[in-house]
């Protein structure tokens, strides 16, 4: 059973340049599931669990995520891409309280060999624009995705 990321912890989401608003913050598009070749949605929204990295500061954790993304992505992180940082509990509570179906999102640790902090936001469906907008509303920080 995958471990659930605690509500007082933080996650980061890679946001390509086209998923950013003019002011440089994440748009709702950054929090939509992608459709796979078979027409199904991906398993969950890919994020990184910052506290799992056990770094002394947020700056150090972000640097580690930047390094991980450079290794994982075929061409490295985009020069204009950013990392959106969210508090897990704030995100879950906002979505739960603001949706008609009281959507209860969960964030599960989904470690991979190349990405030990990889996690997934579960509970999303394809084209869940309202949920994506609610998540974007609680982004706390934005950082460059590339060093």
URSULNOR-V322882 format. One record per backbone hydrogen bond with DSSP energy under -1.0 kcal/mol. NH is the residue of the N-H (numbers start at 1). CO is the residue of the C=O. If there is no record, write none. Layout:
nh-><NH NH>
co-><CO CO>
This chain:
nh-><5 9 11 12 13 15 19 20 21 24 27 30 31 32 36 39 42 45 47 48 49 50 53 54 61 62 63 64 65 66 67 68 69 70 71 72 73 76 82 83 84 85 86 88 89 91 92 93 94 95 96 97 98 102 106 108 109 110 112 118 119 120 121 122 128 129 132 133 134 135 136 137 138 139 140 141 143 145>
co-><107 6 86 48 84 82 16 17 25 21 19 27 28 29 40 36 34 121 119 12 117 10 50 51 57 58 59 60 61 62 63 64 65 66 67 68 69 73 15 143 13 141 11 9 7 87 88 89 90 91 92 93 94 99 122 120 3 118 115 115 47 108 45 106 125 127 128 129 130 131 132 133 135 136 85 85 83 81>
